[in-house]
Amino acid sequence: MGFDLTPLRLVWLGLALLGAVLGLPPGLPDASGAVAALTLALWSLIETTLRRNWPGLLTLPALTLGLGCALPLYLFLRSRRIV
């Protein structure tokens, strides 16, 4: 495991810790899901911009349908061949 803690890696780590803390009490599954949705939104925005894979932005409106739709859609769009 590398210890090159760039600002972006610190954001991912912070979101993971926040998700873990919010997921601990059994009564807060919605809060944990919100952290996951925020993480997917940030990831798709950053990576779509870097890879110039503009269809990946379809993930953002798909989040209104839930993570079960948005995450597989993003992975589908991300896995296409880049030309």
Distance bins in CASP14 RR format, pairs under 12 A and 6 or more apart:
PFRMAT RR
TARGET T0000
AUTHOR 0000-0000-0000
RMODE 2
METHOD distances of the structure
MODEL  1
1 9 0 0 0 0 0 1 0 0 0 0 0
1 13 0 0 0 0 0 1 0 0 0 0 0
2 9 0 0 0 0 1 0 0 0 0 0 0
2 13 0 0 0 0 0 1 0 0 0 0 0
3 9 0 0 0 0 1 0 0 0 0 0 0
3 10 0 0 0 0 0 1 0 0 0 0 0
3 13 0 0 0 0 0 1 0 0 0 0 0
4 10 0 0 0 0 0 1 0 0 0 0 0
5 11 0 0 0 0 0 1 0 0 0 0 0
5 12 0 0 0 0 0 1 0 0 0 0 0
5 13 1 0 0 1 0 0 0 0 0 0 0
5 14 0 0 0 0 0 1 0 0 0 0 0
6 12 0 0 0 0 1 0 0 0 0 0 0
6 13 0 0 0 0 0 1 0 0 0 0 0
6 46 0 0 0 0 0 1 0 0 0 0 0
7 13 0 0 0 0 0 1 0 0 0 0 0
7 14 0 0 0 0 0 1 0 0 0 0 0
7 46 0 0 0 0 0 1 0 0 0 0 0
8 14 0 0 0 0 0 1 0 0 0 0 0
8 15 0 0 0 0 0 1 0 0 0 0 0
8 39 0 0 0 0 0 1 0 0 0 0 0
8 42 0 0 0 0 1 0 0 0 0 0 0
8 43 0 0 0 0 1 0 0 0 0 0 0
8 45 0 0 0 0 0 1 0 0 0 0 0
8 46 1 0 0 1 0 0 0 0 0 0 0
8 47 0 0 0 0 0 1 0 0 0 0 0
8 50 0 0 0 0 0 1 0 0 0 0 0
9 15 0 0 0 0 0 1 0 0 0 0 0
9 16 0 0 0 0 0 1 0 0 0 0 0
9 46 0 0 0 0 0 1 0 0 0 0 0
10 16 0 0 0 0 0 1 0 0 0 0 0
10 17 0 0 0 0 0 1 0 0 0 0 0
11 17 0 0 0 0 0 1 0 0 0 0 0
11 18 0 0 0 0 0 1 0 0 0 0 0
11 35 0 0 0 0 0 1 0 0 0 0 0
11 38 0 0 0 0 0 1 0 0 0 0 0
11 39 0 0 0 0 1 0 0 0 0 0 0
11 42 1 0 0 1 0 0 0 0 0 0 0
11 43 0 0 0 0 1 0 0 0 0 0 0
11 45 0 0 0 0 0 1 0 0 0 0 0
11 46 0 0 0 0 1 0 0 0 0 0 0
12 18 0 0 0 0 0 1 0 0 0 0 0
12 19 0 0 0 0 0 1 0 0 0 0 0
12 35 0 0 0 0 0 1 0 0 0 0 0
12 38 0 0 0 0 0 1 0 0 0 0 0
12 39 1 0 0 1 0 0 0 0 0 0 0
12 40 0 0 0 0 0 1 0 0 0 0 0
12 42 0 0 0 0 1 0 0 0 0 0 0
12 43 0 0 0 0 1 0 0 0 0 0 0
12 46 0 0 0 0 0 1 0 0 0 0 0
12 47 0 0 0 0 0 1 0 0 0 0 0
13 19 0 0 0 0 0 1 0 0 0 0 0
13 20 0 0 0 0 0 1 0 0 0 0 0
13 39 0 0 0 0 0 1 0 0 0 0 0
14 20 0 0 0 0 1 0 0 0 0 0 0
14 21 0 0 0 0 1 0 0 0 0 0 0
14 22 0 0 0 0 0 1 0 0 0 0 0
14 35 0 0 0 0 1 0 0 0 0 0 0
14 38 0 0 0 0 0 1 0 0 0 0 0
14 39 0 0 0 0 1 0 0 0 0 0 0
14 42 0 0 0 0 0 1 0 0 0 0 0
15 21 0 0 0 0 0 1 0 0 0 0 0
15 22 0 0 0 0 0 1 0 0 0 0 0
15 32 0 0 0 0 0 1 0 0 0 0 0
15 33 0 0 0 0 0 1 0 0 0 0 0
15 34 0 0 0 0 0 1 0 0 0 0 0
15 35 1 0 1 0 0 0 0 0 0 0 0
15 36 0 0 0 0 1 0 0 0 0 0 0
15 37 0 0 0 0 0 1 0 0 0 0 0
15 38 1 0 0 1 0 0 0 0 0 0 0
15 39 1 0 1 0 0 0 0 0 0 0 0
15 40 0 0 0 0 0 1 0 0 0 0 0
15 41 0 0 0 0 0 1 0 0 0 0 0
15 42 1 0 0 1 0 0 0 0 0 0 0
15 43 0 0 0 0 1 0 0 0 0 0 0
16 22 0 0 0 0 0 1 0 0 0 0 0
16 23 0 0 0 0 0 1 0 0 0 0 0
16 32 0 0 0 0 0 1 0 0 0 0 0
16 35 0 0 0 0 1 0 0 0 0 0 0
16 36 0 0 0 0 0 1 0 0 0 0 0
16 38 0 0 0 0 0 1 0 0 0 0 0
16 39 0 0 0 0 1 0 0 0 0 0 0
17 23 0 0 0 0 0 1 0 0 0 0 0
17 24 0 0 0 0 0 1 0 0 0 0 0
17 32 0 0 0 0 0 1 0 0 0 0 0
17 35 0 0 0 0 1 0 0 0 0 0 0
17 39 0 0 0 0 0 1 0 0 0 0 0
18 24 0 0 0 0 0 1 0 0 0 0 0
18 28 0 0 0 0 0 1 0 0 0 0 0
18 31 0 0 0 0 1 0 0 0 0 0 0
18 32 0 0 0 0 1 0 0 0 0 0 0
18 33 0 0 0 0 0 1 0 0 0 0 0
18 34 0 0 0 0 1 0 0 0 0 0 0
18 35 1 0 1 0 0 0 0 0 0 0 0
18 36 0 0 0 0 0 1 0 0 0 0 0
18 38 0 0 0 0 1 0 0 0 0 0 0
18 39 0 0 0 0 1 0 0 0 0 0 0
19 25 0 0 0 0 0 1 0 0 0 0 0
19 28 0 0 0 0 1 0 0 0 0 0 0
19 29 0 0 0 0 0 1 0 0 0 0 0
19 30 0 0 0 0 0 1 0 0 0 0 0
19 31 1 0 0 1 0 0 0 0 0 0 0
19 32 1 0 1 0 0 0 0 0 0 0 0
19 33 0 0 0 0 1 0 0 0 0 0 0
19 34 0 0 0 0 1 0 0 0 0 0 0
19 35 1 0 1 0 0 0 0 0 0 0 0
19 36 1 0 0 1 0 0 0 0 0 0 0
19 37 0 0 0 0 0 1 0 0 0 0 0
19 38 0 0 0 0 1 0 0 0 0 0 0
19 39 0 0 0 0 1 0 0 0 0 0 0
20 28 0 0 0 0 0 1 0 0 0 0 0
20 31 0 0 0 0 0 1 0 0 0 0 0
20 32 0 0 0 0 1 0 0 0 0 0 0
20 35 0 0 0 0 1 0 0 0 0 0 0
20 36 0 0 0 0 0 1 0 0 0 0 0
21 28 0 0 0 0 1 0 0 0 0 0 0
21 31 0 0 0 0 1 0 0 0 0 0 0
21 32 0 0 0 0 1 0 0 0 0 0 0
21 35 0 0 0 0 1 0 0 0 0 0 0
22 28 1 0 1 0 0 0 0 0 0 0 0
22 29 0 0 0 0 1 0 0 0 0 0 0
22 30 0 0 0 0 1 0 0 0 0 0 0
22 31 1 0 1 0 0 0 0 0 0 0 0
22 32 1 0 1 0 0 0 0 0 0 0 0
22 33 0 0 0 0 1 0 0 0 0 0 0
22 34 0 0 0 0 1 0 0 0 0 0 0
22 35 1 0 0 1 0 0 0 0 0 0 0
22 36 0 0 0 0 1 0 0 0 0 0 0
22 38 0 0 0 0 0 1 0 0 0 0 0
23 29 1 0 0 1 0 0 0 0 0 0 0
23 30 0 0 0 0 0 1 0 0 0 0 0
23 31 1 0 0 1 0 0 0 0 0 0 0
23 32 1 0 1 0 0 0 0 0 0 0 0
23 33 0 0 0 0 1 0 0 0 0 0 0
23 34 0 0 0 0 0 1 0 0 0 0 0
23 35 0 0 0 0 1 0 0 0 0 0 0
23 36 0 0 0 0 0 1 0 0 0 0 0
24 31 0 0 0 0 0 1 0 0 0 0 0
24 32 0 0 0 0 1 0 0 0 0 0 0
25 31 0 0 0 0 1 0 0 0 0 0 0
25 32 0 0 0 0 1 0 0 0 0 0 0
26 32 0 0 0 0 0 1 0 0 0 0 0
28 34 0 0 0 0 1 0 0 0 0 0 0
28 35 0 0 0 0 0 1 0 0 0 0 0
29 35 0 0 0 0 0 1 0 0 0 0 0
29 36 0 0 0 0 0 1 0 0 0 0 0
29 67 0 0 0 0 0 1 0 0 0 0 0
30 36 0 0 0 0 0 1 0 0 0 0 0
30 37 0 0 0 0 0 1 0 0 0 0 0
30 66 0 0 0 0 0 1 0 0 0 0 0
30 67 0 0 0 0 0 1 0 0 0 0 0
31 37 0 0 0 0 0 1 0 0 0 0 0
31 38 0 0 0 0 0 1 0 0 0 0 0
32 38 0 0 0 0 0 1 0 0 0 0 0
32 39 0 0 0 0 0 1 0 0 0 0 0
32 67 0 0 0 0 0 1 0 0 0 0 0
33 39 0 0 0 0 1 0 0 0 0 0 0
33 40 0 0 0 0 1 0 0 0 0 0 0
33 41 0 0 0 0 0 1 0 0 0 0 0
33 63 0 0 0 0 0 1 0 0 0 0 0
33 66 0 0 0 0 1 0 0 0 0 0 0
33 67 1 0 0 1 0 0 0 0 0 0 0
33 68 0 0 0 0 0 1 0 0 0 0 0
33 70 0 0 0 0 0 1 0 0 0 0 0
33 71 0 0 0 0 0 1 0 0 0 0 0
34 40 0 0 0 0 0 1 0 0 0 0 0
34 41 0 0 0 0 0 1 0 0 0 0 0
34 63 0 0 0 0 0 1 0 0 0 0 0
34 66 0 0 0 0 0 1 0 0 0 0 0
34 67 0 0 0 0 1 0 0 0 0 0 0
35 41 0 0 0 0 0 1 0 0 0 0 0
35 42 0 0 0 0 0 1 0 0 0 0 0
35 67 0 0 0 0 0 1 0 0 0 0 0
36 42 0 0 0 0 0 1 0 0 0 0 0
36 43 0 0 0 0 0 1 0 0 0 0 0
36 63 0 0 0 0 1 0 0 0 0 0 0
36 66 0 0 0 0 1 0 0 0 0 0 0
36 67 1 0 1 0 0 0 0 0 0 0 0
36 68 0 0 0 0 1 0 0 0 0 0 0
36 70 0 0 0 0 1 0 0 0 0 0 0
36 71 0 0 0 0 1 0 0 0 0 0 0
37 43 0 0 0 0 0 1 0 0 0 0 0
37 44 0 0 0 0 0 1 0 0 0 0 0
37 59 0 0 0 0 0 1 0 0 0 0 0
37 60 0 0 0 0 0 1 0 0 0 0 0
37 62 0 0 0 0 0 1 0 0 0 0 0
37 63 1 0 1 0 0 0 0 0 0 0 0
37 64 0 0 0 0 1 0 0 0 0 0 0
37 65 0 0 0 0 0 1 0 0 0 0 0
37 66 1 0 0 1 0 0 0 0 0 0 0
37 67 1 0 1 0 0 0 0 0 0 0 0
37 68 0 0 0 0 0 1 0 0 0 0 0
37 69 0 0 0 0 0 1 0 0 0 0 0
37 70 1 0 0 1 0 0 0 0 0 0 0
37 71 0 0 0 0 1 0 0 0 0 0 0
37 74 0 0 0 0 0 1 0 0 0 0 0
38 44 0 0 0 0 0 1 0 0 0 0 0
38 45 0 0 0 0 0 1 0 0 0 0 0
38 60 0 0 0 0 0 1 0 0 0 0 0
38 63 0 0 0 0 1 0 0 0 0 0 0
38 67 0 0 0 0 0 1 0 0 0 0 0
38 70 0 0 0 0 0 1 0 0 0 0 0
39 45 0 0 0 0 0 1 0 0 0 0 0
39 46 0 0 0 0 0 1 0 0 0 0 0
39 47 0 0 0 0 0 1 0 0 0 0 0
39 59 0 0 0 0 0 1 0 0 0 0 0
39 63 0 0 0 0 0 1 0 0 0 0 0
39 67 0 0 0 0 1 0 0 0 0 0 0
39 70 0 0 0 0 0 1 0 0 0 0 0
39 71 0 0 0 0 0 1 0 0 0 0 0
39 74 0 0 0 0 0 1 0 0 0 0 0
40 46 0 0 0 0 0 1 0 0 0 0 0
40 47 0 0 0 0 0 1 0 0 0 0 0
40 48 0 0 0 0 0 1 0 0 0 0 0
40 56 0 0 0 0 0 1 0 0 0 0 0
40 59 1 0 0 1 0 0 0 0 0 0 0
40 60 0 0 0 0 1 0 0 0 0 0 0
40 62 0 0 0 0 1 0 0 0 0 0 0
40 63 1 0 0 1 0 0 0 0 0 0 0
40 66 0 0 0 0 1 0 0 0 0 0 0
40 67 1 0 0 1 0 0 0 0 0 0 0
40 68 0 0 0 0 1 0 0 0 0 0 0
40 69 0 0 0 0 0 1 0 0 0 0 0
40 70 1 0 1 0 0 0 0 0 0 0 0
40 71 1 0 1 0 0 0 0 0 0 0 0
40 72 0 0 0 0 0 1 0 0 0 0 0
40 73 0 0 0 0 0 1 0 0 0 0 0
40 74 1 0 0 1 0 0 0 0 0 0 0
40 75 0 0 0 0 0 1 0 0 0 0 0
40 78 0 0 0 0 0 1 0 0 0 0 0
41 47 0 0 0 0 0 1 0 0 0 0 0
41 48 0 0 0 0 0 1 0 0 0 0 0
41 56 0 0 0 0 0 1 0 0 0 0 0
41 57 0 0 0 0 0 1 0 0 0 0 0
41 59 1 0 0 1 0 0 0 0 0 0 0
41 60 1 0 0 1 0 0 0 0 0 0 0
41 61 0 0 0 0 0 1 0 0 0 0 0
41 62 0 0 0 0 0 1 0 0 0 0 0
41 63 1 0 0 1 0 0 0 0 0 0 0
41 64 0 0 0 0 0 1 0 0 0 0 0
41 66 0 0 0 0 0 1 0 0 0 0 0
41 67 0 0 0 0 0 1 0 0 0 0 0
41 70 0 0 0 0 1 0 0 0 0 0 0
41 71 0 0 0 0 0 1 0 0 0 0 0
41 74 0 0 0 0 1 0 0 0 0 0 0
42 48 0 0 0 0 0 1 0 0 0 0 0
42 49 0 0 0 0 0 1 0 0 0 0 0
42 59 0 0 0 0 0 1 0 0 0 0 0
42 60 0 0 0 0 0 1 0 0 0 0 0
42 63 0 0 0 0 0 1 0 0 0 0 0
42 74 0 0 0 0 0 1 0 0 0 0 0
43 49 0 0 0 0 0 1 0 0 0 0 0
43 50 0 0 0 0 0 1 0 0 0 0 0
43 51 0 0 0 0 0 1 0 0 0 0 0
43 56 0 0 0 0 0 1 0 0 0 0 0
43 59 0 0 0 0 1 0 0 0 0 0 0
43 60 0 0 0 0 0 1 0 0 0 0 0
43 63 0 0 0 0 0 1 0 0 0 0 0
43 70 0 0 0 0 0 1 0 0 0 0 0
43 71 0 0 0 0 1 0 0 0 0 0 0
43 74 1 0 0 1 0 0 0 0 0 0 0
43 75 0 0 0 0 0 1 0 0 0 0 0
43 78 0 0 0 0 1 0 0 0 0 0 0
44 50 0 0 0 0 0 1 0 0 0 0 0
44 51 0 0 0 0 0 1 0 0 0 0 0
44 53 0 0 0 0 1 0 0 0 0 0 0
44 54 0 0 0 0 0 1 0 0 0 0 0
44 55 0 0 0 0 0 1 0 0 0 0 0
44 56 1 0 1 0 0 0 0 0 0 0 0
44 57 1 0 0 1 0 0 0 0 0 0 0
44 58 0 0 0 0 1 0 0 0 0 0 0
44 59 1 0 1 0 0 0 0 0 0 0 0
44 60 1 0 0 1 0 0 0 0 0 0 0
44 61 0 0 0 0 0 1 0 0 0 0 0
44 62 0 0 0 0 1 0 0 0 0 0 0
44 63 0 0 0 0 1 0 0 0 0 0 0
44 67 0 0 0 0 0 1 0 0 0 0 0
44 70 0 0 0 0 1 0 0 0 0 0 0
44 71 0 0 0 0 1 0 0 0 0 0 0
44 73 0 0 0 0 1 0 0 0 0 0 0
44 74 1 0 1 0 0 0 0 0 0 0 0
44 75 0 0 0 0 0 1 0 0 0 0 0
44 77 0 0 0 0 1 0 0 0 0 0 0
44 78 0 0 0 0 1 0 0 0 0 0 0
45 51 0 0 0 0 0 1 0 0 0 0 0
45 53 0 0 0 0 0 1 0 0 0 0 0
45 54 0 0 0 0 0 1 0 0 0 0 0
45 56 0 0 0 0 1 0 0 0 0 0 0
45 57 1 0 0 1 0 0 0 0 0 0 0
45 58 0 0 0 0 0 1 0 0 0 0 0
45 59 0 0 0 0 1 0 0 0 0 0 0
45 60 1 0 0 1 0 0 0 0 0 0 0
45 63 0 0 0 0 0 1 0 0 0 0 0
45 74 0 0 0 0 0 1 0 0 0 0 0
46 53 0 0 0 0 0 1 0 0 0 0 0
46 56 0 0 0 0 0 1 0 0 0 0 0
46 57 0 0 0 0 0 1 0 0 0 0 0
46 59 0 0 0 0 0 1 0 0 0 0 0
47 53 1 0 0 1 0 0 0 0 0 0 0
47 54 0 0 0 0 0 1 0 0 0 0 0
47 56 0 0 0 0 1 0 0 0 0 0 0
47 57 0 0 0 0 0 1 0 0 0 0 0
47 59 0 0 0 0 1 0 0 0 0 0 0
47 74 0 0 0 0 1 0 0 0 0 0 0
47 75 0 0 0 0 0 1 0 0 0 0 0
47 77 0 0 0 0 0 1 0 0 0 0 0
47 78 1 0 0 1 0 0 0 0 0 0 0
47 82 0 0 0 0 0 1 0 0 0 0 0
48 54 1 0 0 1 0 0 0 0 0 0 0
48 55 0 0 0 0 1 0 0 0 0 0 0
48 56 1 0 1 0 0 0 0 0 0 0 0
48 57 1 0 1 0 0 0 0 0 0 0 0
48 58 0 0 0 0 1 0 0 0 0 0 0
48 59 1 0 0 1 0 0 0 0 0 0 0
48 60 0 0 0 0 1 0 0 0 0 0 0
48 74 0 0 0 0 1 0 0 0 0 0 0
48 77 0 0 0 0 1 0 0 0 0 0 0
48 78 0 0 0 0 1 0 0 0 0 0 0
48 82 0 0 0 0 0 1 0 0 0 0 0
49 56 0 0 0 0 0 1 0 0 0 0 0
49 57 0 0 0 0 1 0 0 0 0 0 0
50 56 0 0 0 0 0 1 0 0 0 0 0
50 78 0 0 0 0 0 1 0 0 0 0 0
50 82 0 0 0 0 0 1 0 0 0 0 0
51 57 0 0 0 0 0 1 0 0 0 0 0
51 74 0 0 0 0 0 1 0 0 0 0 0
51 77 0 0 0 0 0 1 0 0 0 0 0
51 78 1 0 0 1 0 0 0 0 0 0 0
51 79 0 0 0 0 0 1 0 0 0 0 0
51 80 0 0 0 0 0 1 0 0 0 0 0
51 81 0 0 0 0 0 1 0 0 0 0 0
51 82 1 0 0 1 0 0 0 0 0 0 0
51 83 0 0 0 0 0 1 0 0 0 0 0
52 82 0 0 0 0 1 0 0 0 0 0 0
52 83 0 0 0 0 0 1 0 0 0 0 0
53 59 0 0 0 0 0 1 0 0 0 0 0
53 74 0 0 0 0 1 0 0 0 0 0 0
53 75 0 0 0 0 0 1 0 0 0 0 0
53 76 0 0 0 0 0 1 0 0 0 0 0
53 77 1 0 0 1 0 0 0 0 0 0 0
53 78 1 0 0 1 0 0 0 0 0 0 0
53 79 0 0 0 0 1 0 0 0 0 0 0
53 80 1 0 0 1 0 0 0 0 0 0 0
53 81 0 0 0 0 0 1 0 0 0 0 0
53 82 1 0 0 1 0 0 0 0 0 0 0
53 83 0 0 0 0 0 1 0 0 0 0 0
54 60 0 0 0 0 0 1 0 0 0 0 0
54 77 0 0 0 0 1 0 0 0 0 0 0
54 78 0 0 0 0 0 1 0 0 0 0 0
54 80 0 0 0 0 0 1 0 0 0 0 0
54 82 0 0 0 0 0 1 0 0 0 0 0
55 62 0 0 0 0 0 1 0 0 0 0 0
55 73 0 0 0 0 1 0 0 0 0 0 0
55 74 0 0 0 0 1 0 0 0 0 0 0
55 76 0 0 0 0 1 0 0 0 0 0 0
55 77 1 0 1 0 0 0 0 0 0 0 0
55 78 0 0 0 0 1 0 0 0 0 0 0
55 79 0 0 0 0 0 1 0 0 0 0 0
55 80 1 0 0 1 0 0 0 0 0 0 0
55 82 0 0 0 0 0 1 0 0 0 0 0
56 62 0 0 0 0 1 0 0 0 0 0 0
56 63 0 0 0 0 0 1 0 0 0 0 0
56 70 0 0 0 0 0 1 0 0 0 0 0
56 71 0 0 0 0 0 1 0 0 0 0 0
56 73 0 0 0 0 1 0 0 0 0 0 0
56 74 1 0 0 1 0 0 0 0 0 0 0
56 75 0 0 0 0 0 1 0 0 0 0 0
56 76 0 0 0 0 1 0 0 0 0 0 0
56 77 1 0 1 0 0 0 0 0 0 0 0
56 78 1 0 0 1 0 0 0 0 0 0 0
56 79 0 0 0 0 0 1 0 0 0 0 0
56 80 0 0 0 0 1 0 0 0 0 0 0
56 82 0 0 0 0 0 1 0 0 0 0 0
57 63 0 0 0 0 0 1 0 0 0 0 0
57 70 0 0 0 0 0 1 0 0 0 0 0
57 73 0 0 0 0 0 1 0 0 0 0 0
57 74 0 0 0 0 1 0 0 0 0 0 0
57 77 0 0 0 0 1 0 0 0 0 0 0
57 78 0 0 0 0 0 1 0 0 0 0 0
58 64 0 0 0 0 0 1 0 0 0 0 0
58 65 0 0 0 0 0 1 0 0 0 0 0
58 69 0 0 0 0 0 1 0 0 0 0 0
58 70 0 0 0 0 1 0 0 0 0 0 0
58 72 0 0 0 0 0 1 0 0 0 0 0
58 73 1 0 0 1 0 0 0 0 0 0 0
58 74 0 0 0 0 1 0 0 0 0 0 0
58 76 0 0 0 0 1 0 0 0 0 0 0
58 77 1 0 0 1 0 0 0 0 0 0 0
58 78 0 0 0 0 0 1 0 0 0 0 0
59 65 0 0 0 0 0 1 0 0 0 0 0
59 66 0 0 0 0 0 1 0 0 0 0 0
59 67 0 0 0 0 0 1 0 0 0 0 0
59 68 0 0 0 0 0 1 0 0 0 0 0
59 69 0 0 0 0 1 0 0 0 0 0 0
59 70 1 0 1 0 0 0 0 0 0 0 0
59 71 0 0 0 0 1 0 0 0 0 0 0
59 72 0 0 0 0 1 0 0 0 0 0 0
59 73 1 0 1 0 0 0 0 0 0 0 0
59 74 1 0 1 0 0 0 0 0 0 0 0
59 75 0 0 0 0 1 0 0 0 0 0 0
59 76 0 0 0 0 1 0 0 0 0 0 0
59 77 1 0 0 1 0 0 0 0 0 0 0
59 78 0 0 0 0 1 0 0 0 0 0 0
60 66 0 0 0 0 0 1 0 0 0 0 0
60 69 0 0 0 0 0 1 0 0 0 0 0
60 70 0 0 0 0 1 0 0 0 0 0 0
60 73 0 0 0 0 0 1 0 0 0 0 0
60 74 0 0 0 0 1 0 0 0 0 0 0
60 77 0 0 0 0 0 1 0 0 0 0 0
61 69 0 0 0 0 1 0 0 0 0 0 0
61 70 0 0 0 0 1 0 0 0 0 0 0
61 73 0 0 0 0 1 0 0 0 0 0 0
61 74 0 0 0 0 0 1 0 0 0 0 0
62 68 0 0 0 0 1 0 0 0 0 0 0
62 69 1 0 1 0 0 0 0 0 0 0 0
62 70 1 0 1 0 0 0 0 0 0 0 0
62 71 0 0 0 0 1 0 0 0 0 0 0
62 72 0 0 0 0 1 0 0 0 0 0 0
62 73 1 0 1 0 0 0 0 0 0 0 0
62 74 1 0 0 1 0 0 0 0 0 0 0
62 75 0 0 0 0 0 1 0 0 0 0 0
62 76 0 0 0 0 0 1 0 0 0 0 0
62 77 0 0 0 0 1 0 0 0 0 0 0
63 69 1 0 0 1 0 0 0 0 0 0 0
63 70 1 0 1 0 0 0 0 0 0 0 0
63 71 0 0 0 0 1 0 0 0 0 0 0
63 73 0 0 0 0 1 0 0 0 0 0 0
63 74 0 0 0 0 1 0 0 0 0 0 0
64 70 0 0 0 0 1 0 0 0 0 0 0
64 73 0 0 0 0 0 1 0 0 0 0 0
65 71 0 0 0 0 0 1 0 0 0 0 0
65 72 0 0 0 0 0 1 0 0 0 0 0
65 73 0 0 0 0 1 0 0 0 0 0 0
66 72 0 0 0 0 0 1 0 0 0 0 0
66 73 0 0 0 0 0 1 0 0 0 0 0
66 74 0 0 0 0 0 1 0 0 0 0 0
67 73 0 0 0 0 0 1 0 0 0 0 0
67 74 0 0 0 0 1 0 0 0 0 0 0
67 75 0 0 0 0 0 1 0 0 0 0 0
68 74 0 0 0 0 0 1 0 0 0 0 0
68 75 0 0 0 0 0 1 0 0 0 0 0
69 75 0 0 0 0 0 1 0 0 0 0 0
69 76 0 0 0 0 0 1 0 0 0 0 0
70 76 0 0 0 0 0 1 0 0 0 0 0
70 77 0 0 0 0 0 1 0 0 0 0 0
71 77 0 0 0 0 0 1 0 0 0 0 0
71 78 0 0 0 0 0 1 0 0 0 0 0
72 78 0 0 0 0 0 1 0 0 0 0 0
72 79 0 0 0 0 0 1 0 0 0 0 0
73 79 0 0 0 0 0 1 0 0 0 0 0
73 80 0 0 0 0 0 1 0 0 0 0 0
74 80 0 0 0 0 0 1 0 0 0 0 0
END
